[in-house]
Amino acid sequence: MQNIRIDDLRNENIEDNKHKLLEIKLILDNPNIKIEQIYFWLVDFIRDSLKMNINKLSDDFTSSVASSFFGEMGQRLTNILNNARSLAELINTLTRTIISILNEYKQLYSIYVLYENLLSKKSEEALASYLALKDRWLSNVDSTRGAGSLRNLQASRFPSIVDLFLLADLKSELEKFKNKKLIGEELFNSLFNNQENTVPRDLNELLNNGIINRRIYNLLNSRLIEFYSWLENNKKVLYDRINLLKSYLKHELSSLLYYVEFAKPYFKFARKLLQNPDQPVDVVNAFETAIINISLIANQNEIKLKRYDEKEGKEIEKSYIPLYEIDMTARAIPTIVGTGRFDTYTRMYSFLGRIDIILRAYLVEKEEYDSIIINQESEDLAYITGLTDDYIKSMSDLILEMFLYDIIKNDENLLKIVAEKSNAKPEEIKNDPYKIIWTKELVEELEKDERIKRALSSITWIKKYLESEKKEEKEEKKEENKEEKKESGISLIFPTLGNIVIWLLKFISTFGKDISNIEKNVKKKVIEEETKPIIEDTKEKTIDTAWKIYMIFKKTFNMLNY
């Protein structure tokens, strides 16, 4: 899509015959007519009488610093900013809470993965996780004993006690764990049935073989029993804590979404009340003066025409839109017409003064019209979404990973779907959640599974913050080209009498030349000849409508007509 702004159209010359068709300027300086009357007459006439769609492109103002109007607007802006600020602080607090929940979940989940790896079919992975859990128990549980902890005993009287704790286990206890499916067969065999281990790992064998004495045995036996109890109970606590965090996250996300939607209007209104700091020569600080700038844009129904696309080499359909811009600049005196019903300090203003109106008429393509609207709104949109939506969008991947990854990695079908959508292998997705490319289409595909649907039951709104897949229709274009080639080939093999004559004429007139380019140029010329009168007629009607607005406006407000 061509990137075009309204300023690009304004700066065009009519002679270029590109977009701009007409530009008219009129000035109305009548002390008896309020500017509001002019504005609403234009809106009502274009919308109701001419049946056109009308939108406001821009609306800003500035006023003299010493005027009462400036002070009134500043007070109203302050009130809105106070509300916006309190909402922004609340959003920041909720966001920090959500971030801390996500961080805690990451930490807990990394430990939970160690428990899952105890059941791994890979003995090396299972053993590494088991030793990591032992080390974690030493650091976080046993260390609370102070001087009686194994690490402190290692530094004082028993230099090898920590190594013995990591090496030795109670075979009878781990057999119970194996039967409870807390550890896998591979881990058990790696500990006790590994032929490469020359030193026994069962604590009782170490005692019976005289490798350790009774004092060390008693100390390690008691600590191992404590470790096994912690290992079994902590897995349940960890799982419950993870589920609690998920529920808490859902609550905080719902609150954040609610306040974000509630805060958006305040951010937008506060921005609308900002005065333009670039004061023109008409504004004098000692005068009671205001400059008001309003741009309206109106469009008629789109017209579809056939055009020739040189890149594609074929006929395509283009949509054109007659577009009208009304650019209004008012130099006004803010006049108090009343006060608030319950607050005598709240004044209501009307505006009297000079108004300059520029009416421009254009003919633009549908893609260009969309680009104008998008570019005009982008500044406010970026400002507001930067304060609100970007919070959620930046966290959406982590949120989805927290709720869905466990289900995905334990289901082969879901793994295949995610891997295909993320351009990765199932094994990569299973080992690394960051390989997943979360898109709106992927989540919608996963929602067909009831488990995923339940997990997303209260956060389905997150889909609107995800990017959408961009698919190129290359295969369809290739098929179309193939069909065109087939048709041309068939027409040459089985030509009718008329086709034979045309073919002979083409052969004579294009002998030694590139036939395909000639055919393209002929097709392009035919299409242009067909659409040229329609475009010219549309341009004339667009200009007539602009003159109609101009003449009726002058007549309504008793301006001189020639």
C-alpha positions as CSV (number, residue, x, y, z in Angstrom):
1,M,0.0,0.0,0.0
2,Q,1.3,3.4,-0.9
3,N,2.2,5.6,2.1
4,I,0.5,9.0,1.6
5,R,-0.4,11.8,4.0
6,I,-3.0,14.6,3.7
7,D,-0.1,17.1,3.5
8,D,1.1,15.3,0.3
9,L,-2.3,16.0,-1.3
10,R,-2.4,19.6,-0.1
11,N,0.9,20.4,-1.6
12,E,0.0,19.1,-5.0
13,N,-0.6,21.4,-8.0
14,I,-3.9,21.0,-9.9
15,E,-2.0,21.1,-13.2
16,D,-0.2,17.8,-12.3
17,N,-3.5,16.0,-12.7
18,K,-2.6,13.5,-10.0
19,H,-5.0,13.7,-7.1
20,K,-6.0,17.4,-6.5
21,L,-8.8,18.5,-8.8
22,L,-9.9,21.8,-7.2
23,E,-8.9,24.2,-4.4
24,I,-11.2,27.1,-3.4
25,K,-10.6,29.6,-0.5
26,L,-13.2,31.8,1.1
27,I,-13.1,34.2,4.0
28,L,-16.1,35.0,6.3
29,D,-15.7,37.9,8.7
30,N,-19.1,38.6,10.2
31,P,-19.3,39.7,13.9
32,N,-22.9,38.4,14.1
33,I,-22.2,34.8,13.1
34,K,-20.7,32.4,15.6
35,I,-18.1,30.0,14.3
36,E,-20.1,27.1,15.8
37,Q,-22.9,27.9,13.4
38,I,-20.5,27.6,10.4
39,Y,-19.0,24.4,11.6
40,F,-22.2,22.6,12.3
41,W,-23.9,23.8,9.1
42,L,-21.0,22.3,7.0
43,V,-21.2,19.0,8.9
44,D,-25.0,18.7,8.6
45,F,-25.1,19.8,5.0
46,I,-22.4,17.3,3.9
47,R,-23.7,14.4,6.0
48,D,-27.4,14.9,5.7
49,S,-28.0,16.7,2.4
50,L,-25.1,15.3,0.3
51,K,-25.2,11.9,2.0
52,M,-21.5,11.7,2.3
53,N,-19.3,10.2,5.1
54,I,-17.6,12.9,7.0
55,N,-14.8,12.6,9.6
56,K,-12.7,15.0,11.6
57,L,-9.0,14.8,10.7
58,S,-7.6,17.3,13.2
59,D,-8.8,19.7,15.8
60,D,-6.4,21.9,17.8
61,F,-6.4,25.4,19.2
62,T,-4.2,28.0,20.9
63,S,-5.0,31.2,22.8
64,S,-3.2,34.2,24.2
65,V,-1.5,33.4,27.5
66,A,-3.1,36.3,29.5
67,S,-6.6,35.5,28.4
68,S,-9.3,34.1,30.7
69,F,-10.0,31.4,28.1
70,F,-6.3,30.2,28.4
71,G,-6.7,29.9,32.2
72,E,-10.0,28.1,32.0
73,M,-8.7,25.5,29.5
74,G,-5.6,25.0,31.7
75,Q,-7.7,24.3,34.7
76,R,-9.8,21.8,32.8
77,L,-6.7,20.1,31.5
78,T,-5.3,19.9,35.0
79,N,-8.4,18.1,36.3
80,I,-8.3,15.5,33.4
81,L,-4.5,15.0,33.9
82,N,-5.0,14.3,37.6
83,N,-7.5,11.6,36.8
84,A,-5.2,10.2,34.0
85,R,-2.2,10.3,36.4
86,S,-3.9,8.3,39.1
87,L,-5.0,5.7,36.6
88,A,-1.5,5.6,35.1
89,E,-0.1,5.0,38.6
90,L,-2.6,2.2,39.2
91,I,-1.8,0.6,35.8
92,N,2.0,0.8,36.7
93,T,1.3,-0.9,40.0
94,L,-0.7,-3.7,38.4
95,T,2.0,-4.1,35.7
96,R,4.8,-4.4,38.3
97,T,2.7,-7.0,40.1
98,I,2.2,-9.0,36.9
99,I,5.9,-8.8,36.1
100,S,6.8,-10.1,39.6
101,I,4.2,-13.0,39.2
102,L,5.8,-13.9,35.8
103,N,9.3,-13.8,37.3
104,E,8.3,-16.0,40.3
105,Y,6.6,-18.4,38.0
106,K,9.8,-18.7,35.9
107,Q,11.8,-19.5,39.0
108,L,9.3,-22.0,40.3
109,Y,8.8,-23.6,36.9
110,S,12.6,-24.1,36.5
111,I,12.5,-26.1,39.7
112,Y,9.4,-28.0,38.6
113,V,11.3,-29.0,35.4
114,L,13.9,-30.7,37.6
115,Y,11.2,-32.8,39.2
116,E,9.8,-33.8,35.8
117,N,13.3,-34.7,34.6
118,L,13.6,-37.3,37.4
119,L,11.3,-39.4,35.2
120,S,13.3,-38.8,32.1
121,K,14.3,-41.7,29.8
122,K,17.8,-40.1,29.6
123,S,19.8,-41.3,32.6
124,E,22.3,-38.3,32.3
125,E,19.4,-35.8,32.4
126,A,17.7,-37.5,35.2
127,L,20.9,-37.8,37.3
128,A,21.8,-34.1,36.7
129,S,18.4,-33.0,37.9
130,Y,18.5,-35.2,41.0
131,L,21.9,-33.8,42.0
132,A,20.6,-30.2,41.3
133,L,17.7,-30.9,43.7
134,K,20.1,-32.2,46.3
135,D,22.2,-29.0,46.0
136,R,19.1,-26.9,46.2
137,W,18.1,-28.6,49.5
138,L,21.6,-28.0,50.9
139,S,21.4,-24.3,50.0
140,N,17.8,-23.5,50.9
141,V,16.8,-26.0,53.6
142,D,19.8,-27.5,55.4
143,S,21.6,-24.1,55.5
144,T,18.9,-22.8,58.0
145,R,20.5,-25.0,60.7
146,G,23.4,-22.5,61.0
147,A,26.5,-24.1,62.4
148,G,24.9,-27.6,62.1
149,S,24.4,-27.4,58.4
150,L,26.4,-29.8,56.2
151,R,28.3,-27.0,54.4
152,N,29.4,-25.5,57.8
153,L,30.4,-29.0,59.1
154,Q,32.4,-29.4,55.9
155,A,34.4,-26.3,56.7
156,S,35.1,-27.4,60.3
157,R,35.2,-31.1,61.2
158,F,34.0,-33.1,58.2
159,P,35.7,-32.0,55.0
160,S,34.0,-34.7,52.8
161,I,30.5,-34.6,54.2
162,V,28.9,-32.6,51.4
163,D,30.5,-34.9,48.8
164,L,29.3,-38.0,50.6
165,F,25.8,-36.5,50.8
166,L,25.7,-35.9,47.0
167,L,27.2,-39.4,46.3
168,A,25.3,-41.6,48.7
169,D,21.6,-42.5,48.9
170,L,19.3,-45.0,50.7
171,K,18.4,-47.6,48.1
172,S,15.3,-48.8,50.1
173,E,13.9,-45.3,50.2
174,L,14.5,-44.6,46.5
175,E,12.8,-47.9,45.6
176,K,9.7,-46.5,47.3
177,F,10.0,-43.4,45.2
178,K,10.3,-45.5,42.0
179,N,7.1,-47.4,42.9
180,K,5.3,-44.0,43.5
181,K,6.5,-42.8,40.1
182,L,8.4,-39.9,41.7
183,I,11.6,-41.1,40.0
184,G,12.2,-43.1,36.8
185,E,13.7,-46.5,36.2
186,E,16.6,-44.9,34.4
187,L,17.6,-42.7,37.4
188,F,17.4,-45.6,39.8
189,N,19.6,-47.8,37.6
190,S,22.0,-45.0,37.1
191,L,22.4,-44.7,40.9
192,F,22.6,-48.3,41.9
193,N,22.9,-50.6,38.9
194,N,25.6,-48.7,36.9
195,Q,28.5,-51.0,36.0
196,E,30.8,-48.1,35.7
197,N,30.4,-47.1,39.3
198,T,33.3,-48.7,41.3
199,V,32.1,-47.1,44.5
200,P,28.8,-48.2,46.0
201,R,26.1,-45.4,46.3
202,D,24.0,-47.1,48.9
203,L,24.7,-45.6,52.3
204,N,24.4,-49.0,54.0
205,E,26.9,-50.6,51.7
206,L,29.3,-47.7,52.4
207,L,29.0,-48.5,56.1
208,N,29.3,-52.3,55.7
209,N,32.4,-51.9,53.5
210,G,34.1,-49.7,56.1
211,I,34.2,-46.7,53.8
212,I,32.4,-44.5,56.4
213,N,32.1,-44.9,60.1
214,R,28.9,-45.0,62.2
215,R,29.0,-41.4,63.2
216,I,29.1,-40.2,59.5
217,Y,26.4,-42.8,58.7
218,N,24.0,-41.5,61.3
219,L,24.5,-38.0,60.2
220,L,24.0,-38.7,56.5
221,N,21.1,-41.1,57.2
222,S,19.1,-38.5,59.1
223,R,19.8,-35.8,56.5
224,L,18.9,-38.1,53.6
225,I,15.6,-39.0,55.3
226,E,14.9,-35.2,55.6
227,F,15.9,-34.7,52.0
228,Y,13.5,-37.4,50.7
229,S,10.7,-36.0,52.8
230,W,11.3,-32.5,51.3
231,L,11.7,-34.0,47.8
232,E,8.2,-35.6,48.0
233,N,6.3,-32.8,49.8
234,N,8.0,-29.9,48.0
235,K,6.8,-31.2,44.6
236,K,3.2,-30.9,45.7
237,V,3.8,-27.5,47.3
238,L,5.5,-26.4,44.1
239,Y,2.7,-27.6,41.9
240,D,0.0,-25.9,44.1
241,R,2.1,-22.7,44.2
242,I,2.3,-22.6,40.4
243,N,-1.5,-23.1,40.1
244,L,-2.1,-20.4,42.6
245,L,0.2,-18.0,40.7
246,K,-1.8,-18.7,37.5
247,S,-5.1,-17.9,39.3
248,Y,-3.5,-14.7,40.8
249,L,-2.2,-13.7,37.3
250,K,-5.7,-14.1,35.8
251,H,-7.1,-11.8,38.5
252,E,-4.4,-9.2,38.0
253,L,-4.7,-9.3,34.2
254,S,-8.4,-8.8,34.3
255,S,-7.9,-5.8,36.6
256,L,-5.2,-4.4,34.3
257,L,-7.4,-4.8,31.2
258,Y,-10.3,-3.1,33.0
259,Y,-8.3,0.0,34.1
260,V,-6.5,0.2,30.7
261,E,-9.8,0.5,28.9
262,F,-11.0,3.0,31.5
263,A,-7.9,5.1,31.2
264,K,-7.7,5.4,27.4
265,P,-10.3,8.2,27.1
266,Y,-8.6,10.3,29.8
267,F,-5.3,10.0,28.0
268,K,-6.9,11.0,24.7
269,F,-8.9,13.9,26.2
270,A,-5.9,15.3,28.0
271,R,-4.0,15.3,24.7
272,K,-6.9,17.0,22.9
273,L,-6.8,19.9,25.4
274,L,-3.1,20.5,24.8
275,Q,-2.7,24.0,23.2
276,N,-0.4,24.5,20.2
277,P,2.8,26.1,21.5
278,D,3.5,27.7,18.1
279,Q,1.4,30.9,18.3
280,P,0.9,32.8,15.0
281,V,1.1,36.5,14.6
282,D,-2.7,36.8,15.2
283,V,-2.3,35.8,18.9
284,V,-1.1,38.7,21.1
285,N,-0.6,37.8,24.8
286,A,-2.5,40.9,26.0
287,F,-5.5,40.3,23.8
288,E,-8.4,37.9,24.4
289,T,-7.8,35.9,21.2
290,A,-7.9,32.2,20.2
291,I,-6.9,30.4,17.0
292,I,-9.0,27.3,16.2
293,N,-7.9,24.9,13.5
294,I,-10.3,22.2,12.2
295,S,-9.9,19.8,9.3
296,L,-12.8,17.8,8.0
297,I,-12.6,15.1,5.4
298,A,-15.6,13.8,3.5
299,N,-15.9,11.0,0.9
300,Q,-18.4,9.6,-1.5
301,N,-18.9,6.0,-2.3
302,E,-16.0,4.3,-4.0
303,I,-16.0,3.6,-7.7
304,K,-14.5,0.3,-9.0
305,L,-12.6,0.4,-12.3
306,K,-10.5,-2.0,-14.3
307,R,-6.8,-1.1,-14.5
308,Y,-3.7,-2.8,-16.0
309,D,-1.1,-3.9,-13.5
310,E,2.3,-3.9,-15.3
311,K,4.0,-5.9,-12.5
312,E,1.5,-8.7,-12.6
313,G,0.9,-8.3,-16.3
314,K,-2.8,-8.7,-16.1
315,E,-6.1,-6.8,-15.6
316,I,-7.0,-5.9,-12.0
317,E,-9.8,-4.0,-10.2
318,K,-9.1,-0.7,-8.6
319,S,-11.3,1.4,-6.3
320,Y,-11.4,5.2,-6.5
321,I,-12.8,7.5,-3.9
322,P,-13.9,11.2,-4.5
323,L,-12.5,13.0,-1.5
324,Y,-13.2,16.4,-0.1
325,E,-11.2,18.3,2.5
326,I,-12.5,21.3,4.4
327,D,-9.7,23.1,6.2
328,M,-11.0,25.7,8.7
329,T,-8.9,28.3,10.5
330,A,-10.7,30.7,12.9
331,R,-9.4,33.8,14.6
332,A,-11.9,34.3,17.3
333,I,-12.7,36.2,20.5
334,P,-13.8,33.7,23.2
335,T,-17.1,35.2,24.5
336,I,-18.7,34.0,27.8
337,V,-22.3,33.0,27.1
338,G,-23.1,31.4,30.5
339,T,-21.8,29.6,33.6
340,G,-22.2,26.1,34.9
341,R,-25.4,25.2,36.6
342,F,-23.9,24.2,39.9
343,D,-20.5,25.9,39.6
344,T,-20.4,29.7,38.9
345,Y,-16.7,29.5,38.2
346,T,-17.1,27.2,35.2
347,R,-17.7,29.4,32.2
348,M,-19.1,28.4,28.8
349,Y,-17.7,30.1,25.7
350,S,-18.8,30.9,22.2
351,F,-16.6,32.3,19.4
352,L,-17.0,35.3,17.1
353,G,-14.5,36.4,14.5
354,R,-13.0,35.7,11.2
355,I,-12.9,32.2,9.6
356,D,-10.8,31.1,6.6
357,I,-12.1,28.1,4.8
358,I,-10.2,26.1,2.1
359,L,-12.2,23.5,0.2
360,R,-10.2,21.0,-1.7
361,A,-11.4,18.1,-4.0
362,Y,-9.3,15.0,-4.7
363,L,-9.7,11.7,-6.5
364,V,-7.7,9.0,-4.7
365,E,-7.3,5.2,-4.7
366,K,-8.9,3.2,-1.9
367,E,-5.4,2.2,-0.6
368,E,-4.3,5.8,-0.6
369,Y,-7.4,6.9,1.4
370,D,-6.7,4.2,4.0
371,S,-3.2,5.4,4.3
372,I,-4.3,9.0,4.8
373,I,-6.6,8.0,7.7
374,I,-4.0,5.7,9.3
375,N,-1.2,8.3,9.1
376,Q,-3.5,11.0,10.5
377,E,-4.4,8.9,13.5
378,S,-1.0,7.3,14.1
379,E,0.3,9.9,16.4
380,D,-2.5,9.8,18.9
381,L,-2.8,6.0,18.5
382,A,1.0,5.5,19.2
383,Y,0.7,7.8,22.2
384,I,-2.2,6.1,23.8
385,T,-1.2,2.5,23.0
386,G,2.3,3.3,24.3
387,L,0.7,4.1,27.7
388,T,-1.7,1.2,27.7
389,D,-1.8,-1.6,25.2
390,D,2.0,-2.0,24.9
391,Y,2.1,-3.2,28.5
392,I,0.0,-6.2,27.7
393,K,1.4,-6.8,24.2
394,S,4.9,-7.0,25.5
395,M,3.9,-9.6,28.1
396,S,1.5,-11.6,25.9
397,D,4.1,-14.3,25.0
398,L,5.1,-14.9,28.6
399,I,1.4,-15.0,29.7
400,L,0.5,-17.6,27.0
401,E,3.6,-19.6,27.8
402,M,2.6,-19.7,31.5
403,F,-0.9,-21.0,30.7
404,L,-0.4,-23.2,27.7
405,Y,3.2,-24.5,27.5
406,D,2.7,-27.4,29.9
407,I,-0.3,-28.7,27.9
408,I,1.5,-28.3,24.6
409,K,4.8,-30.0,25.4
410,N,3.0,-33.1,26.8
411,D,0.8,-33.6,23.7
412,E,2.3,-34.8,20.4
413,N,-0.5,-33.4,18.2
414,L,-0.3,-30.0,19.8
415,L,3.5,-30.1,19.5
416,K,3.2,-30.7,15.8
417,I,0.8,-27.8,15.3
418,V,2.9,-25.4,17.3
419,A,6.1,-26.5,15.5
420,E,4.6,-26.1,12.1
421,K,3.2,-22.6,12.9
422,S,6.5,-21.6,14.4
423,N,8.8,-23.0,11.7
424,A,10.6,-25.2,14.2
425,K,10.9,-28.9,15.1
426,P,8.8,-30.5,17.8
427,E,11.9,-31.4,19.8
428,E,13.0,-27.8,19.7
429,I,9.6,-26.6,21.0
430,K,9.6,-29.3,23.7
431,N,13.0,-28.1,25.0
432,D,12.7,-24.4,24.5
433,P,9.4,-22.5,24.9
434,Y,11.0,-19.4,23.4
435,K,10.9,-21.1,20.0
436,I,7.1,-20.7,19.9
437,I,5.9,-17.8,17.7
438,W,2.6,-16.8,19.3
439,T,0.1,-15.5,16.7
440,K,-3.6,-15.0,16.7
441,E,-4.1,-17.8,14.2
442,L,-2.0,-20.3,16.3
443,V,-4.0,-19.6,19.5
444,E,-7.3,-20.0,17.6
445,E,-6.0,-23.3,16.2
446,L,-5.0,-24.5,19.7
447,E,-8.4,-23.5,21.1
448,K,-9.9,-26.5,19.3
449,D,-8.5,-28.6,22.2
450,E,-10.7,-28.5,25.2
451,R,-7.7,-28.3,27.6
452,I,-6.4,-25.2,25.9
453,K,-9.9,-23.7,25.8
454,R,-10.3,-24.1,29.6
455,A,-6.8,-22.7,30.2
456,L,-7.7,-19.6,28.2
457,S,-11.3,-19.3,29.5
458,S,-10.8,-16.0,31.3
459,I,-8.1,-14.4,29.1
460,T,-9.4,-15.0,25.5
461,W,-9.1,-11.2,25.0
462,I,-5.3,-11.6,24.8
463,K,-5.7,-12.7,21.1
464,K,-6.3,-9.1,20.0
465,Y,-2.8,-8.1,21.3
466,L,-1.1,-10.8,19.2
467,E,0.3,-10.3,15.7
468,S,-1.4,-11.9,12.8
469,E,0.2,-14.2,10.3
470,K,1.2,-12.7,6.9
471,K,0.7,-15.2,4.2
472,E,1.7,-14.5,0.6
473,E,-0.5,-15.9,-2.1
474,K,2.4,-17.0,-4.2
475,E,0.9,-20.5,-5.0
476,E,-2.4,-19.0,-6.2
477,K,-0.5,-16.6,-8.5
478,K,1.6,-19.4,-9.9
479,E,-1.6,-21.5,-10.6
480,E,-3.2,-18.5,-12.3
481,N,-0.1,-18.0,-14.5
482,K,-0.1,-21.7,-15.3
483,E,-3.7,-21.6,-16.4
484,E,-3.0,-18.6,-18.6
485,K,-0.1,-20.4,-20.2
486,K,-2.2,-23.6,-20.7
487,E,-5.0,-21.6,-22.3
488,S,-2.7,-19.8,-24.7
489,G,-1.0,-23.1,-25.6
490,I,-4.3,-24.8,-26.3
491,S,-5.5,-21.9,-28.4
492,L,-2.4,-22.3,-30.6
493,I,-2.8,-26.1,-31.0
494,F,-6.5,-26.0,-31.7
495,P,-7.3,-22.6,-33.2
496,T,-10.6,-21.6,-34.6
497,L,-10.8,-19.9,-38.1
498,G,-10.9,-16.4,-36.5
499,N,-8.0,-17.2,-34.3
500,I,-6.0,-18.4,-37.3
501,V,-6.5,-15.1,-39.1
502,I,-5.5,-13.1,-36.0
503,W,-2.5,-15.3,-35.4
504,L,-1.4,-14.8,-39.1
505,L,-1.8,-11.0,-38.7
506,K,0.2,-11.0,-35.5
507,F,2.9,-13.2,-37.0
508,I,3.3,-10.8,-40.0
509,S,3.2,-7.6,-38.0
510,T,5.4,-8.8,-35.1
511,F,7.9,-11.0,-37.0
512,G,11.2,-10.9,-35.1
513,K,9.7,-8.9,-32.2
514,D,8.7,-9.8,-28.6
515,I,5.1,-10.8,-29.0
516,S,4.3,-11.0,-25.2
517,N,5.4,-7.3,-24.7
518,I,3.3,-6.2,-27.6
519,E,0.2,-8.1,-26.3
520,K,0.7,-6.5,-22.9
521,N,0.9,-3.0,-24.4
522,V,-2.2,-3.6,-26.5
523,K,-4.1,-4.9,-23.5
524,K,-3.0,-2.0,-21.4
525,K,-4.1,0.5,-24.1
526,V,-7.5,-1.1,-24.4
527,I,-8.1,-1.0,-20.7
528,E,-7.0,2.7,-20.5
529,E,-9.2,3.7,-23.3
530,E,-12.2,2.0,-21.6
531,T,-11.6,3.6,-18.2
532,K,-10.5,7.0,-19.3
533,P,-14.0,8.5,-19.9
534,I,-15.2,7.0,-16.6
535,I,-12.4,8.6,-14.7
536,E,-12.9,12.0,-16.5
537,D,-16.6,11.8,-15.7
538,T,-15.9,11.0,-12.1
539,K,-13.5,14.0,-11.8
540,E,-16.1,16.3,-13.3
541,K,-18.7,15.2,-10.9
542,T,-16.3,15.5,-7.9
543,I,-15.5,19.1,-9.0
544,D,-19.2,19.9,-9.4
545,T,-20.0,18.7,-5.9
546,A,-17.2,20.8,-4.5
547,W,-18.6,23.9,-6.3
548,K,-22.0,23.0,-5.0
549,I,-20.8,23.1,-1.4
550,Y,-19.0,26.4,-2.1
551,M,-22.0,28.1,-3.7
552,I,-24.7,26.9,-1.2
553,F,-22.4,27.9,1.7
554,K,-22.1,31.5,0.3
555,K,-25.8,31.7,-0.3
556,T,-26.7,30.5,3.2
557,F,-24.4,33.0,4.9
558,N,-25.4,35.9,2.6
559,M,-22.0,36.2,0.9
560,L,-21.7,37.8,-2.5
561,N,-22.2,35.5,-5.5
562,Y,-21.1,36.2,-9.0
